Amino acid sequence: MKILPFSNNVVIKRLEQKASAFHVEQETTGQGEILAIGPDVKSIKVGDKILFVEYAVDSFELDNSTYLLTPEASVVGKIK
């Protein structure tokens, strides 16, 4: 099943947090991969690995998998 978010919303699949060269407070930010974007999203694309604000996401289940939905403004950076 394909998810098509409206407006500036993005669908994220949470990534497992790994040790990295930079420290991000784990309780306030999460890491994920963009699976789908709304038509008004400009700064990220499907497949990008990102950091997002944890308290600004809604989670939902589809086909026995958990996904996150959040506005583009809650994405705080890309992971390269």
Secondary structure, 3 states (H helix, E strand, C coil): CCCCCCCCEEEEEECCCCCCCCCCCCCCEEEEEEEEECCCCCCCCCCCEEEEEHHHCEEEEECCEEEEEEEHHHEEEECC
